[in-house]
Amino acid sequence: WQSNHDIFDFEKTTGLVTMENAATRIVEAGARAGNEWKESSLSSLLMLDLWGNQADSSLFTIEDQQQIKEASEQSQNKLICDDSAKVWEILNREPKRRESGRKVVFFNDNAGLEILSDLSFAHYLLSSKAVEKVEFKLKPYPFFVSDALAADVEKTIKFMSRMDSEPSAAVGKELQGYLSAGQLVLTSDLFLTSGRPMWEMPDQLRSELETAADLVIVKGDLMYRKLLGDYVFNPATPFQDLISYFPCPVASLRTMKSPVAVGLEDGLAETIAGQEKDWLTSGKYGTVQVSDPPPVLGVKSYATPYGNDDRMKEGAEYEKEKGGVLIVTLS
């Protein structure tokens, strides 16, 4: 992997070019928000970025993605948890570092249409001057088929700047300027490709987020599973409580492609399951979930979710121990 050769580059590039019309619609939708900092625009960009997560070449073919995208534009997607108002509140607080302004960190997921939506969101945060710096934490090497690398982001920005659509090309050129000025920063972290739960993040990464990040935006299904350690909790378990170990405010933007979910209204999961059996894996349902409590001091897990027996992951429960430690157990 140190050769910097991406064995999935052809698939990524082909997918983006093949879906150029959809790509143009995404960027133009983001550009319509303008650069005025207001809650309705932030909410629109959050939704754009959320549903961009449906584009996943490790699960769906290009044809599948096109059909899902069309369904999205026809409002057939279903948002079942929306903490957008909390994101607005967090981004209007005093920045952690007044001298350098607010910083938002993305844990990115897929290249292609999703990284386009990430970039559109980042452009709005920077052009509105609500945020001084945006950092994309990307995969350090080719992982699953469509996982985004730094090179994918650079290619996508160039792709945007050459679009026939003038508003889209303008966004691409402005993003290139932010990249050159150091306001848009591309980094990677080996932890994001590890099999360890998010509460085992390295001390250096934890310290970096705790001291400098005003908000972390965690994209996609794999990162959501990492947040939960791949444990299957009761769907009504509060997201804020479970993710209280995170070192700073965190927002998860995820379309559902695996059988783990928390933070839902009591009984909602059962109601939806009675209507659509594959609702947890179809990519049609989405959540915007935020955790912003005082952080707990650590996590103790008395049963590992990793191994050959999937049943080990089921029946997870949690409690908070005196001294601020989150305890995860399997019943």
FISENU-106935 format. One record per residue: x, y, z of N, C-alpha, C, O in turn; residue in one letter. Coordinates in steps of 0.02 Angstrom, whole numbers, plus 32768, in hexadecimal, padded with zeros to 4 digits. Example, Ala and Ser with C-alpha at 12.3 -4.5 7.8 and 13.67 -1.06 7.14 Angstrom:
82947EE4818682677F1F818682947F5B818682C87F5A81A7A/82827F90816282AC7FCB816582858002818A829E80398192S/
This chain:
80297FC38000800080008000802A803F8000801180757FF0W/806A8039801180968073801280AA808A7FCC80CC80BD7FC5Q/809780657F9980A780777F54807A80AF7F3B808880CC7F06S/804480BF7F5F801380F27F4B7FEC80DE7F0E7FCB81077EEEN/7FEE809E7EFC7FC780857EC37F8180737EDB7F79804B7F0AH/7F4E80907EBC7F0980827ECE7EEB80527E9D7EDD80647E63D/7EE080147EB27EC67FE17E847E7D7FEE7E717E637FCF7E43I/7E5C801B7E967E16802B7E877E0E806C7E617DD680847E58F/7E45808B7E4C7E4280CD7E2D7E1580CD7DEF7DEE80FB7DE5D/7E1980997DC57DF180977D887DA680977D997D8080BC7D7AF/7D92806D7DCA7D4C806A7DDD7D3480AE7DF87CFD80C47DE7E/7D5D80CE7E217D49810F7E3D7D4181447E067D0F81687E04K/7D7381487DDA7D71817B7DA67D38816E7D767D15819D7D62T/7D2E81307D627CF8811E7D357CB4812F7D537C88814A7D31T/7CAD811F7D947C6D812C7DB57C5C81767DB67C2381897DABG/7C8E81A07DC37C8281E87DC77C7082047D837C41822C7D7DL/7C9581F07D4F7C88820A7D0B7C4481F17CF37C1F82177CD4V/7C3581B17D007BF581957CE97BBA81B87D087B8581BE7CE8T/7BC281D07D457B8A81F07D687B94823C7D6B7B82825C7D9CM/7BB082597D367BBF82A07D367B8082CB7D3E7B8282FF7D5FE/7B4982B67D207B0B82DD7D287AF682E17D717AE283167D89N/7AF982A77D937AE882A77DDB7B1A82D07E027B0882F37E31A/7B5A82CC7DEF7B8E82F37E117B81833D7E0A7B8883637E3AA/7B6D83537DCE7B5F83997DC27B2483B07DED7B2583E77E09T/7AF183877DF37AB783997E1B7ACA83A17E657AB183CD7E87R/7AF783757E7D7B0D83797EC37B3183BC7ECF7B2283E07EFFI/7B6183CB7EA47B8A84077EAF7B6084467EA67B6784767ECCV/7B3384467E757B0884807E6B7AD9848A7EA67ACC84C27EBAE/7AC084537EC27A9584587EFD7ABB84777F377AA084A17F5BA/7AFA84637F3F7B2284817F747B3084CA7F677B2F84F37F95G/7B3D84DC7F277B4D85217F157B11854F7F217B1A858A7F30A/7AD585347F1A7A99855E7F237A9185767F6B7A6E85A77F78R/7AB285557F9A7AAF856B7FDF7AD385AE7FE97AC885D0801BA/7AFD85C07FB97B2185FF7FBE7B5585FD7FF47B6C85C78008G/7B688637800C7B9B863A80417B83865E807F7BAB867580A8N/7B40866480867B24868380C27B19864E80F77AFC861A80E9E/7B31865B81337B2D862A816A7AE7862D81887AD7865C81ADW/7ABE85FB81797A7B85F881967A6785AF819F7A808583817CK/7A3A85A381CD7A29855F81E17A0A853781A87A1A84FC81A1E/79E08556818079BF8531814A79F28519811779EC84E280FCS/7A25854181097A59852D80DA7A8384F580F77A9484C580D4S/7A9584FB81367ABC84C681567A95848481547AB284508144L/7A55848681637A2C844A81627A29842B811C7A2C83EE8114S/7A24845680E97A23843D80A47A63841A80927A6383E58072S/7A9C843880A67ADD841980967AE883D880BD7B0683A980A4L/7ACF83D680FB7AD3839881227AAC836180FF7AC4832880FBL/7A70837080E77A49833E80C47A6A832880837A6A82ED8072M/7A878358805F7AAB834780227AE4831780317AEF82E7800CL/7B08832580677B4182FB80797B2B82B880947B4C82858087D/7AF582B780B97ADA827780D27AC9824880997AE182108097L/7AA0825F806A7A88823280357ABF822480027AB981F57FDBW/7AF4824C80027B2E823C7FDA7B4E81FB7FEF7B7181DA7FC8G/7B4381E7802E7B5F81A980497B40816B80297B5881348034N/7B0B817380037AEE81397FE17B1B811E7FAA7B1780E37F98Q/7B4781487F907B7281347F587BAD810B7F737BDF81277F89A/7BA780C97F707BD8809D7F8E7BE780647F5D7BBF80367F56D/7C2180687F3B7C3180367F087C437FF27F267C467FC07F02S/7C4F7FEF7F687C5D7FAF7F877C1E7F867F917C207F4A7F9FS/7BE47FA87F8B7BA47F867F947B777F897F567B527F5A7F48L/7B7B7FC17F327B4D7FCD7EFA7B737FD97EBA7BA87FF97EBAF/7B597FBF7E827B767FCE7E417B6580167E2E7B3E80377E50T/7B84802E7DF87B7580727DE17B2B80787DD07B0C80AC7DDEI/7B0F80447DB17AC880457DA07A9D80497DE07A6C806D7DE2E/7AB080227E137A8C80247E537A8F806B7E707A5D80857E87D/7ACA80887E6F7AD380CB7E8C7AA880FE7E677A8B812A7E86Q/7AA380F77E257A7A81257DFE7A30811F7E127A0E81517E19Q/7A1980E17E1B79D480D77E2F79C780F37E75799381117E81Q/79F780E87EA379F081027EE779F0814E7EE579C9816E7F09I/7A1C816C7EBC7A1F81B47EB679DD81D07E9C79C582037EB5K/79C081AF7E6B798081C57E50794981C17E85791F81ED7E8AE/794B818C7EAD791A81867EE4792381BE7F1678F281D87F30A/796181D07F24797082067F52795182477F397932826C7F5FS/795A82557EF8794182937EDC78F582947ED978D682C97ED5E/78D682597EDB788D82547EDB7871824F7F227837823E7F2CQ/789D825E7F547889825F7F9B786F821C7FB4784282197FDES/788D81E67F9B787981A47FB278A4818C7FEC789781588009Q/78D781B37FFD790081A2803778DE81B6807778B081DF8077N/78F2819880AD78CF81A180EC790181B28123792B818A8136K/78FB81EF813C792582078172790281F581B378CC820F81C1L/792181CB81DC78FF81B38218791E81CE8258790581C0828FI/795281F58252796E8219828C79928256827279BE82518247C/79808291828B799C82CF827179B182FE82A97987831F82C9D/79F3830082B67A0F832D82E97A30836A82C97A5F838582E4D/7A16837F828F7A3483B8826C7A3683F682977A66841D8294S/7A02840182BE79FF843D82E87A38843E831A7A528474832BA/7A4D840483317A84840083617AC68411833F7AF28431835DK/7ACE83FE82FF7B0A841082DA7B0F845C82D37B44847982DCV/7AD6847B82C47AD484C582BF7AE884E583017B0E85158302W/7ACF84CA83377ADF84E783797B2A84E083887B48850F83A1E/7B4684A783797B8E849B83877BB984CB835E7BEB84E58377I/7BA784D6831F7BCF84FF82F37BC4854A82FE7BE1857382DBL/7B9B855B832E7B9385A183407BAF85B183857BA585E8839FN/7BD1858183A37BF3858D83E27C3585B183D67C4D85B8839ER/7C5285C9840D7C9585E484097CC585AC83F37CC18575840DE/7CF285B983C47D21858583AF7D51857283E77D5F859B8413P/7D69853583E57D98851F84177DD7854A84187DF3855A844CK/7DEC855D83DC7E28858783D67E1385C983B47E0E85CD8377R/7E0785FC83DC7DEE863A83C17E1E8659838E7E088677835DR/7E5F865083997E8F866F836D7E90864F83277EA5866F82F7E/7E7A861183227E7C85EE82E17E3785DE82C57E3285C3828ES/7E0285EC82EA7DBE85E082D17DA8859882D77DCD856D82EFG/7D6A858B82C27D4E854882C87D6F851882977D84852A8260R/7D7284D982AE7D8D84A482837D5B846A82837D44845382B7K/7D4B845282487D218417823F7D4A83E0821E7D6D83EC81EDV/7D4683A4823A7D6B836A82207D39833882057D0883268226V/7D45832081C87D1D82EA81AB7D4482A981AF7D7F82A781A0F/7D22827381C47D3C823081B97D188217817B7CDF81FF817EF/7D38821D81417D17821381017D0D81C980F27D2D819D810FN/7CE081BC80C37CCF817780B07CE1816B80677D1A81588057D/7CB28176803A7CBA81627FF47CD2819A7FC67CC381D47FD1N/7CF781867F927D0681B37F5B7CC881B97F2F7C93819F7F40A/7CCE81DC7EF77C9681E27EC97C6482167EE07C76824C7EF6G/7C2482057EDB7BF082357EEB7BF1824A7F357BE082827F45L/7C06821C7F617C07822F7FA77C3C82637FB67C2F82937FDBE/7C78825B7F9C7CAC828C7FAA7C9882CF7F8B7CAC83047FA4I/7C7282CD7F547C57830B7F377C2A832F7F697C2E836C7F71L/7BFF83087F8A7BD283277FBB7BF8833F7FF87BE783728016S/7C2D831A800C7C58833180437C79837480317C7B83A28059D/7C9283787FF37CB383B57FDD7C8283EF7FD87C9484287FE8L/7C4583E17FC27C1384167FBF7C03843180047BFB846D800ES/7BFF840380357BF28417807A7C2E843F80957C25847380B4F/7C6A842680887CA6844A809F7CAA848F80807CBD84BF80A2A/7C99849480417C9984D5801F7C6A850680417C7B8540804BH/7C2F84EE80547BFF851B80767C1A853180BA7C15856C80CCY/7C36850280E07C50851481227C878549811D7C8A85778146L/7CB1854380EA7CE9857280E27CD385B480C27CE685E980D8L/7CAA85B0808E7C9685ED806A7C67861880947C658655808CS/7C4285F980C27C16862080EF7C3D863F81287C238669814ES/7C7D862A812F7CAA864281637C94862C81AA7CAB864781DCK/7C6785FB81AC7C5485DF81ED7C8D85B582097C9485AE8246A/7CB5859981DC7CEC856C81EF7D2B858581CC7D2A85998192V/7D62858581F17DA1859D81D57DC8856581B37DED85718183E/7DC1852881CC7DE884F181B07DBD84B181AF7D9984A381DFK/7DC2848C81797DA2844A81727DD9841781647E0384228138V/7DD883E181897E0883AB817E7DE3836C81697DB48356818AE/7DFA834F81327DE0830E811C7E1282D981347E4C82D98120F/7DFB82AB815E7E24827281717E0E823781467DD6821E814BK/7E3B8222811A7E2C81F180E77E5181AF80F47E7A81AA8121L/7E41817E80CB7E64813E80D27EAC814580BA7EB88169808AK/7EDC812580DC7F22812D80C87F368101808D7F6C810B8070P/7F0C80D2807A7F1A80A580427ED8808980297EA6808C804DY/7ED6806C7FEC7E98804F7FD37E7C801B80047EA07FEE8019P/7E3D802280157E1F7FF980497DE77FD0802A7DF47F9B800EF/7DA97FE7802F7D747FC980067D757FED7FC27D9C801C7FB8F/7D4B7FD77F957D4F7FEF7F4F7D4D803B7F4A7D7680597F28V/7D1D805A7F6C7D1180A17F607D2B80CF7F977D1E810B7F95S/7D4F80B57FC97D6780E07FFF7D9581177FE47DBF810B7FB9D/7D8B81537FFF7DAE818D7FE47DF4819680017DFF8190803DA/7E2381A37FD47E6781B47FE57E7181FF7FD77E48821F7FB7L/7EA9821A7FEF7EB882617FE27EBB826E7F977EA382A27F7FA/7ED8823F7F717EDC82487F287E97824D7F087E8E82717ED7A/7E6682287F237E22822B7F097E0482707F137DE1828A7EE7D/7E11828F7F4C7DF782D17F5A7E1583047F297DF2832E7F0EV/7E5683007F1F7E78832F7EF27E5D83277EAB7E5183597E88E/7E5382E97E947E3882DD7E517DF182F67E4B7DDD83117E18K/7DCA82EE7E817D8483037E807D7F834F7E7C7D5483697E59T/7DAA83727EA07DAA83BB7E9D7DBA83D37E567D9B84017E3CI/7DEB83B37E367DFC83C47DF17DC183B57DC37DB283DC7D95K/7DA0837C7DCE7D6583697DA87D2F839F7DAE7D1083B27D7DF/7D2383B67DEC7CF183EA7DF77D03842B7DD37CD8844B7DB5M/7D42843E7DD67D57847E7DB87D52847E7D6C7D5484B37D4DS/7D4C84427D4E7D46843D7D057CFF842D7CEE7CF484217CB3R/7CD0842D7D1C7C8B841F7D097C7084547CDA7C84848E7CDDM/7C4284407CAE7C23846F7C807BF784A27CA57BEF84DB7C8FD/7BDB848D7CDD7BB184B97D067BDD84EE7D277C0A84DE7D4CS/7BCF852E7D187BF785647D347BF685667D817C2A856E7D9FE/7BBB855E7DA17BBB855E7DEA7BE585257E077C07852E7E3AP/7BE384EB7DE87C0A84B27E007C5484BE7DF77C7C84AF7E23S/7C6784D87DBD7CAD84E57DB07CC8851A7DE17D0185167DF6A/7C9E854B7DF17CB3857F7E217CC185617E667CF185747E87A/7C9685337E7B7CA085117EBB7CE284EA7EBA7D0884ED7EEAV/7CEF84C77E837D2D84A17E7E7D6A84CD7E827D9A84BC7EA5G/7D6985067E617DA285347E627DAB85537EA87DE4855C7EBEK/7D7485627EC97D7A857D7F0D7D9585497F3D7DBD85597F6AE/7D81850A7F347D9C84D47F5E7DE784CB7F527E0D84BF7F81L/7DFC84D27F147E4484CF7F057E6985067F2A7EA184FC7F43Q/7E4A85417F2E7E6885787F537E6C856A7F9D7E9F85797FBDG/7E37854C7FB97E38853A80017E6E8506800E7E8F85078042Y/7E7684D77FDF7EA984A37FE77EEF84C37FE77F1984B18010L/7EFA84F07FB97F3C85117FB47F4A853C7FF17F8385428006S/7F15855B800D7F1E858880467F22856380887F2F858380BCA/7F18852180887F1A84FB80C67EDB84FE80EF7EDC84EA8129G/7EA4851780D27E65851780F67E4084D580ED7E1884C18118Q/7E4D84B380B67E35846E80AC7E73844280AE7EA084488085L/7E75841580DF7EB083ED80EC7E9E83A380E37E6B838B80FBV/7EC9837F80BF7EBE833880B27EF2831080D97F2E831780CEL/7EDA82E581077F0682BB812E7EEB8273812C7EB682678110T/7F108245814A7EF88200814F7F0C81E581927F37820181B5S/7EEC81AD81A67EFC818E81E67EF1814381E17EBC812D81CDD/7F24811D81F37F1F80D481EF7EE880B9821B7ECD8083820CL/7ED780DC82507EA380C4827E7E6080BC82597E388090826BF/7E5480E582277E1380E382047E0B80A381DC7DD3809281C9L/7E42808081CE7E3C804081AA7E47800481D87E497FCB81C2T/7E4F801182187E587FDA82487E157FBC825B7DE07FDA824ES/7E177F8282797DDA7F6182907DC67F7382D67D997F5582F3G/7DE77FA582F37DDA7FB683397DA17FE883407D9780118313R/7D7B7FE483767D45801383817D5F805A838C7D9A8063839DP/7D34808A83817D4980D083837D6380E583C77D8C811283CCM/7D4B80C483FD7D6380D9843F7DAB80C4844C7DC980D6847FW/7DC8809D841E7E0E808A84247E3B80B583F77E7380A183E7E/7E2380EF83E37E4B811B83B87E8D812C83DC7E8E81338419M/7EC4813383B67F04814383D57F02818483FD7EDC81B183EDP/7F2C8188842F7F2D81C3845B7F3B820284337F1F82378442D/7F6781FE84017F78823983DA7F3B825483B57F2F829083B3Q/7F14822783977ED8823B83737EA4825783A47E85828A8396L/7E9C823683DC7E6C824E840F7E7F829484267E5382C0842BR/7EBE829F84357ED582E1844C7ECB831684177EB7834E8426S/7ED9830483D97ED1833383A17E89834A839B7E7C83868393E/7E5A831B839F7E13832C83987DFB835383D57DD4838383CEL/7E11833F840F7DFA835F844D7E1083A884507DEA83D28468E/7E4B83B784397E6683FB84407E56842984067E548465840ET/7E4B840C83CA7E468438838F7E05843283677DF584608342A/7DE083FB836D7DA583F183437D66840A83677D5783F4839EA/7D42843783467D02844E83627CCA841D83517C9884198375D/7CD383F7831B7CA283C483087CC5839182DB7CEC83A482B0L/7CB6835182E67CCB831C82B87C8D830182967C5B82F082B6V/7C9082FD82547C5982E0822C7C6F829B82147C9D829681ECI/7C4F8268822D7C608223821E7C32820A81E77BF5820881F0V/7C4E81F881AE7C2781E681747C21819A816C7C5381768172K/7BE58183815D7BDD814081447BD0810981767BD2811381B3G/7BC380CF81597BAE809581807BE7807481A67BDF806181E0D/7C21806E81867C5A804E81A77C6F807681E57C7D8059821AL/7C7280B981DE7C8580E282187C5080E1824E7C6080E68289M/7C1180D9823A7BDA80D3826B7BE4809382947BDD809282D1Y/7BF3805C82717BFF801D82937C3C802382C27C3D800682F8R/7C6D804882AB7CA8805382D47C97807A83137CB1806D8349K/7C6A80AB830C7C5480D283467C3380A4837A7C3C80AE83B6L/7C0D807283637BE9804483907C12800683A17BFB7FDB83C5L/7C4F800183867C787FC683927C5A7F8883747C6D7F508387G/7C2D7F8F83437C0A7F5883237BDC7F3283537BC67EFA8343D/7BCD7F4F838C7B9C7F3083B97B557F3F83A17B497F758385Y/7B287F1183AB7AE27F1B839A7ABC7F2C83DA7AAD7F018403V/7AAD7F6C83E27A877F84841B7A3D7F88840A7A2A7F8483CFF/7A147F90843C79CE7FA0843079CA7FE0840779EC80118418N/79A37FE283D179A2801D83A6798D805E83C9799C809483B2P/796B80578402795680938427798B80AC8457798180DE8479A/79C4808A845B79FB80A084867A1280E684707A1F80EF8434T/7A188116849C7A2B815A84897A70815D84697AA181468487P/7A758179842D7AB48182840B7AE381AD84357B1F819D843BF/7AC981E284517AF3821084787B1581ED84B27B5081FA84C0Q/7AF281C184D47B10819D850C7B46816D84F67B7C816B8514D/7B39814784C17B69811584AB7BA9813484907BE081188499L/7BA4816D84707BDE818B84517BFC81C1847E7C2381EB8467I/7BEA81C084BD7C0381F384EB7C4E81EC84F97C6B82188519S/7C6D81B784E07CB681B084E87CDC81DC84B67D1881E684BEY/7CBA81F684827CDC821A844D7CF9825B84697CD9827C8492F/7D36826F84547D5882A784757D3E82EC84647D56831E8480P/7D0E82F284367CF3833384237CAE832784057C9B82ED83FAC/7C87835B83F97C46835183D87C4E832B83967C7B833A836FP/7C2182FC838A7C2682D2834E7BE182CA832F7BAF82BF8352V/7BDE82CF82ED7BA082C482C87BAB828B82977BDB828B8270A/7B7E825A82987B818222826A7B4D822D82327B1282378240S/7B65822C81F37B39822F81B97B3E81EC81967B7381D9817CL/7B0681C781967B0A818281817AC9816C815E7A9381768178R/7AD0814D81237A98812781077AA280DE811A7ADB80C58119T/7A6E80BD812B7A71807E814F7A7C804381207A53803480F4M/7AB68022812A7AC97FE980FF7AE17FAE81277AFE7F7F810BK/7AD57FAE81697AE97F7581947AB97F7281CF7A9B7FA581E1S/7AB37F3881EE7A7F7F2E82227A917F4782677A897F248298P/7AAB7F85826B7AB77FA582AC7A987FEA82AA7AA1800F8279V/7A747FFC82DF7A56803F82E27A43804E832A7A2A8023834EA/7A4E808C833E7A3980A383807A1D80EA83787A1F81078342V/7A03810483AF79EB814883AF79A88153838E7995818B837FG/7982811C83837940812283637909812883977911811283D0L/78D2814583837899814983B07883810383C4788780D4839CE/786C80FC8401785880BB841A7821809D83EE77ED80BC83E2D/782C806183D577FB803E83AC7801804C836177E0802A8339G/7829807E834D782D80908307784D805882DD7835804982A6L/7882803982F778A3800482D278737FCA82C478737FAF828DA/784B7FB882F5781C7F8182EC77E67F9482B877D27F6A8290E/77D07FD382BA779D7FE9828A77B77FE6824377957FCE8216T/77F4800082387810800081F5781E7FB981DD78117FA881A3I/78387F8E820A78467F4981F878087F2481E1780B7EF781B7A/77CE7F3781FD778F7F1881E8777A7F2D81A277517F0B8183G/77977F64818977867F7D814777BB7F6B811377AA7F5C80D9Q/77FB7F6C812778327F5E80F978667F33811D78887F4B814BE/786C7EF58109789A7EC8812B78E37EDB8124790B7ECF8152K/78F57EF980EC793B7F0A80E0794C7F5280F0797C7F6D80D5D/79247F72811A792C7FBA812679717FCC8142798A80038136W/79907F9E816779D17FAD81867A0A7FAB81547A417FC48162L/79FF7F8C811A7A367F8280EB7A297F9D80A57A547F968079T/79F07FBB809979DD7FD0805679FD8012804179FF80218005S/7A158039806F7A30807B806079FB80B180567A0B80E98045G/79BB80A08061798580D08058797980FB8096795E81328091K/798B80E180D0797F8104810F79BF8127812679F6810D811DY/79B78161814379F18187815879E881A6819D79B081AF81B4G/7A2181B481BD7A2081D481FF7A56820A82027A8D820381E8T/7A44824182247A74827482397A72827482857A41828B82A2V/7AA6825B82A57AA6825282ED7AE38274830C7B1A827182F2Q/7AD7829683457B0B82BD83657B1482A783AD7AE4829883D1V/7B5382A383C27B63829884097B8D82D384207BC182E38404S/7B7582F484557B97832F846E7B91833484BA7B83836A84D4D/7B9A82FD84DE7B97830185277BDC830E85437C0D830C851EP/7BE2831C85847C24831C85A27C4382D785987C2382A585A8P/7C8082D2857D7C9B8290856C7CA9826585A97CBE827D85DEP/7C9C822485A17CAF81F585D57CFA81EA85D27D1A81FD85A1V/7D1681CD86067D5E81C6860A7D79818B85E27DB5818985D2L/7D4E815B85D37D66812085AE7D2E80EE85A57CF680F985BBG/7D3E80B885847D0F808285767D2D8040858C7D678032857DV/7D07801885B17D1A7FD485C27CEB7FA4859E7CAE7FA885A5K/7D087F7785777CE07F4685537CF27F01856D7D2C7EEC856AS/7CBF7EDE85887CCB7E9D85A77CBF7E6385787CC47E29858DY/7CB07E7285397CA97E3D85077CB87E5B84C37C9A7E8C84AFA/7CE77E3D849F7CFB7E59845F7CC67E4A842A7CAC7E128429T/7CB77E7A83FE7C877E6B83C87CA87E49838D7C867E37835DP/7CEB7E3F83907D0F7E2583567D197DDA835D7D287DC18394Y/7D137DB783267D1B7D6F83277CF17D4F82F17CD27D7282C9G/7CF07D0D82EF7CCC7CEA82BA7C827CE282C97C5B7CD5829CN/7C6F7CE983087C2A7CDE831C7C057D20831F7C0E7D47834ED/7BDA7D2E82EB7BB67D6D82E97B887D7683257B787DAF8336D/7B737D3F83447B457D46837D7B667D6A83B77B447D8383E4R/7BA97D6C83B87BCC7D8F83EE7BBB7DD983EF7BC17DFA8423M/7BA47DF383B67B997E3A83B07B537E4F83CA7B477E8A83D5K/7B287E1F83D37AE27E2F83E27AD77E39842D7AFE7E218456E/7AA27E5D843D7A8E7E6584837ABC7E9284AB7AC57E8884E6G/7AD87EC5848B7B057EF384AE7ADE7F2384DA7AA87F3A84C8A/7AFB7F3285147ADD7F6285437B157F8E855E7B507F7E8556E/7B027FC5857E7B357FF185997B1D801085DA7AE1801085E9Y/7B4C802986007B3C8050863B7B77807E86497BAE80728631E/7B6B80B286717BA180DF86837BB680D286CB7B8D80D386F9K/7BF680C586D27C1380B687137C2680F787367C3481298715E/7C2880F587797C40812F879D7C87814087867CB08114877BK/7C94818087807CD5819587687CD581A2871D7D0881B38700G/7C99819986FD7C9381AB86B77CAF817A86867CCF818E8655G/7CA5813986917CBB810586637C7E80E186467C5280CC866CV/7C7C80DA86047C4580B785E27C54806C85E27C8A805885CCL/7C25804385FA7C2D7FFB85FD7C027FDB85C77BC57FE685C5I/7C207FB4859A7BFB7F9085667BFD7F4585767C337F298580V/7BC37F2685777BBF7EDE85857B907EBD85537B6B7EDF8530T/7B927E7B85507B657E5485277B3A7E2985547B537E04857FL/7AF87E2E854B7ACB7E0885747AC67DC0855C7AA27D988579S/
